[in-house]
Amino acid sequence: MSETTEARVLDWLSGRQGEMLAALERMVNTDGGSYDKPGVDAVGAQVRGFLEGHGIPVETIPGSRFGDCLRATVEGGEAGASGNVRQNILLMGHRDTVFPKGEPERRPFRVENGIAIGPGVADMKAGLVMNMFVLAAFKAVGGAPGPLVALFTGDEEIGSPEGRPVIEAEARRARVVFNSEPGRANGGVVTGRKGGVFMAVEIEGRAAHSGGNFEAGISAIGELAAKVTAIHALTDLARGITLNVGLVSGGQSVNTVAPSAQLQIDLRYVEPADRDEIMGRIHEIVGRSFVPGTRSAMTIRGEFLPLTQSAAAAKLFEAYVEAAAESGLSVTGDFSGGCADSGFTAAVGAPTLCAVGPVGGKAHSPEEYLEVATLVPRAQAVARAILRLDRAGL
């Protein structure tokens, strides 16, 4: 990598804030909740249009229920010359959001005093825009030390049920991974994340009139209450293990012994070995009838693996910190209780750095925001880090 190449890539990016904001506005104002496949694919069409307009080929990996995965490639370096399967430099981001249909109409994109606001503006449409422009910069200038591959997936917010195999297959070919989730509010990136399992439990009881035939009933809600108490008791904050029953429902009427009930569980953990232990204890609770005669069944709705930092990932973080400093950014490596697709890439051995996207905060809420002034510097930091992978021994 020559200083001239780096200067040209950075210069190409330096004047693009207005274009980035225009692309971001179109994305934020396009519906794209995880279960809205047409909306998520409409955002994908915007990504495709930009990339193909810059001469970057885009492959579609269709999703049957959720948004398609898009795979974009910019050639660089000597792909395959070393015989090492891990040649690609992988950029990642997801197009789906957590918001209901019509949210962009209710809260359209706007910028006030350097802060952009709107549904999904930070998590993570700004990261998608950043990745698009980093690809375009290297396509225009060249100089990448290997093939650049970017995945734009469509179902991360619900655990990547269709995206996960695509991500894992790509990560097995990846030299390094940059996941462009939003940068932390303090400007940091994420070097560690919890894993998560999301479960639903269906409970069956027996209906009976609560006044005239009470003793014939079997209360599914009574069983639910006992299960919630037992599940919450598994929380171990010292180990970073939390259990949260976040949704409950059930019953037929106020004067009927409840014949059915449902609960949904969120498990978070830090150490990979903790997952099987806690899941085993949850299965015991689900399988036990606290109220005699009830029956219960559990399904796993989604799952994320923890992001753990390997020695190679630590080197990647150091390279990024150095690159970011030259973009005028002071970066820390933070741990997050939130989950992301970066856990999948780390689990298959790809050195991974998460939350390298533009800085924002308050994701999943009406107050979600993005610091506009970080769009270009964070893009430049990723570009610099890419150009310095050889120097870092990665």
MOTA-V913863 format. One record per run of one state. SS is the DSSP state (helix for helix, strand for strand, loop for the rest). FROM is the first residue (numbers start at 1). TO is the last residue. Records with the same first field share a line. If there is no record, write none. Layout:
# MOTA-V913863
SS: FROM-TO / FROM-TO
This chain:
# MOTA-V913863
loop: 1-2 / 15-16 / 29-32 / 34-36 / 54-56 / 62-68 / 75-87 / 95-96 / 98-102 / 107-109 / 113-114 / 118-120 / 142-147 / 154-155 / 159-162 / 172-173 / 180-182 / 184-188 / 194-194 / 205-205 / 207-207 / 210-213 / 217-217 / 219-219 / 233-235 / 240-240 / 251-255 / 258-259 / 270-271 / 288-294 / 305-306 / 308-310 / 326-332 / 337-341 / 348-350 / 355-358 / 362-368 / 372-373 / 388-388 / 393-394
helix: 3-14 / 17-28 / 37-53 / 103-106 / 121-141 / 156-158 / 163-171 / 214-216 / 220-232 / 237-239 / 272-287 / 311-325 / 342-347 / 374-387 / 389-392
strand: 33-33 / 57-61 / 69-74 / 88-94 / 97-97 / 110-112 / 115-117 / 148-153 / 174-179 / 183-183 / 189-193 / 195-204 / 206-206 / 208-209 / 218-218 / 236-236 / 241-250 / 256-257 / 260-269 / 295-304 / 307-307 / 333-336 / 351-354 / 359-361 / 369-371
